[in-house]
C-alpha cells in the first residue's frame, strides 16, 4: 500500500498508417475491475501531450505517465486494469494488466 | 538657433547610421528552441497502443518623435573621437536628454545608442520599446565603436558598434552602457516576467462528452502582451482538488487530484502556447462523463504556474501566477468547467 505513489500508468501510441491522423487518445478510458475510472478521466486534463491531436504517419506520441496508484488502488487486493480506446472510425484497441496490492 | 539646427542635423545623420546597424542585426534568425522536461524520462511501461486505420514595427526615429531625441549632441557618424581639451567646440551643443547620457564634457562628442527588439510585441507596441519580456533579445547600435556592458542579462559584448543583448530570466531594470574611449552612453531597459494567463475556449471533444460531462480545448495566452514572451516555456504544477462540495464529495481526494502534463510547453512570439515536442496546442479542460445520480456540487484546482526561459533547466522554474480550474454540477447533470476566463 505504501508503494502506491510509485505506481505509474503510461501510454504511447504509434501511427502505423501512411498519413497523419487524430489518434483520439482523449477518448481512451481506463477500467478497473470492469468499472470506468474517474481518476483516469480527470488525468486527461492539462496541456495536451504532443501528438494527441495530430499524429504524423509513422510517428509515436511522446510518453505520458500518470501517478494514479492511490486513486486506483484504495485498499489491498488484486486489480484488473484495462485501457480501452474505442472510436467510431477504427477498431477498438484494448490492453490490460493485473496489479496486486499487498497490505 | 544655428547651433541647435546643426546639432539636430548631425543627430539625424547619426541615428540613421545607428539604426542601420541595429536593423541589420534585427534581421538575424531566431535561435532554435529546445523544450524542457520537468521530470526525467522514466522507464515505465504499461501499454504501447498502436493506432491503425512583423514587419510593420516602428523605428527609433519614430520613437524620437514620440519620446524625444535619441541623442542630440554634435556627433559625427564616424566613430567618435574625444575632442582635445584645447579645441572646444563652440558653441556648446544643447544638453542631451534621455536615453543617452554622455559622461564627457559638453565640448566633446558623445556616442548615441538606439535599440530594436528582435521580436515584435503582440500588442503592436513599437520595436523601439524599452519594456521587454524575460529572455527577449534586443539589438543595440551606436554611433561609435565601443565596449558594451549590461547590469543584467548578457553581461558584456565585444568592442563593436552593435550588440545583441539577451534579457535576464527575471524582472529587472537593466542599464546598458556603451564605453567609447573616455565617453559613455547609457540606455535603460525594463525586463518584465509573465504575470498572468488568459484562456479562450477554442473547441471541444463534443463527440466524447456524455452524461454529466463537459470539455473545452483552450488557447492559452501569456500576459502582458505589450512585450514578447516567446522565450518562455510554461508548466502547470500538480495539486489537490479543493473546495469540494456536494456532488463531488463522493470522489476520493486521490481521484480529484490534479496531475497535468509534467513537461514544459512552448510559447510562441505571439505569447500563445504552441505545439512542441512534448505538448500540443491546447489546454484540455474536461471530465467527459460522470455517473449519476446528479446533485449540485463544485470543486476546483488552484494551479500554480511556473516558467523558465529557453535553455534553462526545469529545476530553474519559477512561479508567476495561479490559475483556477473550477468544476460545477447541477441536479440535472449539467457540468460546467471554467478556467482563466474560458468556460465550457
Contacts between the chains, C-beta under 8 A, distances in Angstrom:
chain1	res1	chain2	res2	distance
A	8	B	42	6.2
A	8	B	44	4.4
A	8	B	46	7.4
A	9	B	46	5.5
A	10	B	42	7.8
A	10	B	44	4.3
A	10	B	45	6.6
A	10	B	46	4.7
A	10	B	47	7.2
A	11	B	46	6.9
A	11	B	47	5.9
A	11	B	49	6.5
A	12	B	47	7.6
A	12	B	48	5.2
A	12	B	49	7.2
A	13	B	48	7.7
A	13	B	49	4.7
A	13	B	50	7.2
A	13	B	51	5.1
A	14	B	48	6.9
A	14	B	49	7.8
A	14	B	50	5.4
A	14	B	51	6.7
A	15	B	51	5.4
A	16	B	50	5.5
A	16	B	51	6.7
A	16	B	52	5.7
A	17	B	51	7.7
A	17	B	52	6.7
A	17	B	53	6.5
A	21	B	51	6.4
A	23	B	51	4.7
A	25	B	49	7.8
A	26	B	205	5.5
A	26	B	208	6.5
A	26	B	284	6.6
A	26	B	286	7.4
A	26	B	288	7.8
A	27	B	205	7.3
A	27	B	208	5.1
A	27	B	288	8.0
A	28	B	49	7.8
A	38	B	251	6.0
A	38	B	255	5.4
A	38	B	287	7.7
A	38	B	290	6.9
A	39	B	254	6.7
A	39	B	255	4.3
A	39	B	257	7.8
A	41	B	286	7.8
A	41	B	287	5.7
A	41	B	288	6.1
A	41	B	289	7.4
A	42	B	255	6.9
A	42	B	256	6.9
A	42	B	257	8.0
A	42	B	258	7.6
A	42	B	287	6.1
A	43	B	259	5.5
A	44	B	284	6.2
A	44	B	286	6.3
A	44	B	288	7.9
A	45	B	258	6.8
A	45	B	260	6.4
A	45	B	284	5.8
A	45	B	285	6.1
A	45	B	286	6.2
A	45	B	287	7.9
A	45	B	325	7.3
A	46	B	236	5.7
A	46	B	258	7.6
A	46	B	259	7.6
A	46	B	260	2.9
A	46	B	261	4.7
A	46	B	283	6.6
A	46	B	284	6.4
A	47	B	220	7.9
A	47	B	234	7.9
A	47	B	236	6.8
A	47	B	260	6.4
A	47	B	261	4.1
A	47	B	263	7.9
A	47	B	265	4.9
A	47	B	273	7.2
A	47	B	279	4.9
A	47	B	280	7.0
A	47	B	282	7.8
A	47	B	283	5.5
A	47	B	284	7.5
A	48	B	217	7.5
A	48	B	261	7.5
A	48	B	279	6.7
A	48	B	280	3.4
A	48	B	281	7.2
A	48	B	282	5.3
A	48	B	283	7.3
A	48	B	284	5.1
A	49	B	261	6.0
A	49	B	263	7.9
A	49	B	278	7.0
A	49	B	279	6.6
A	49	B	280	6.5
A	50	B	275	6.7
A	50	B	276	6.6
A	50	B	277	5.7
A	50	B	278	5.3
A	50	B	279	5.6
A	50	B	280	5.9
A	51	B	280	7.4
A	52	B	280	5.4
A	53	B	280	4.8
A	53	B	281	6.7
A	53	B	282	7.1
A	55	B	51	6.9
A	62	B	263	7.6
A	62	B	277	6.4
A	62	B	278	5.2
A	63	B	41	6.9
A	63	B	42	8.0
A	63	B	44	7.4
A	64	B	261	7.5
A	65	B	42	6.3
A	65	B	44	5.2
A	65	B	262	7.8
A	66	B	259	5.5
A	67	B	259	6.1
A	68	B	254	7.8
A	68	B	259	7.6
A	70	B	252	8.0
A	70	B	254	3.9
A	70	B	257	7.9
A	71	B	252	6.5
A	71	B	254	3.8
A	71	B	255	4.8
A	71	B	257	6.9
A	74	B	252	6.6
A	74	B	254	7.7
A	81	B	46	7.9
A	83	B	46	7.4
A	83	B	47	5.4
A	83	B	49	7.2
A	85	B	49	6.2
A	85	B	51	7.9
A	88	B	207	7.5
A	89	B	53	7.3
A	90	B	51	7.2
A	90	B	52	6.2
A	90	B	53	5.4
A	91	B	52	6.7
A	91	B	53	7.4
A	93	B	49	5.4
A	93	B	50	7.1
A	93	B	51	7.4
A	95	B	46	7.6
A	95	B	47	4.0
A	95	B	48	7.9
A	95	B	49	6.4
A	97	B	46	6.6
A	97	B	47	7.9
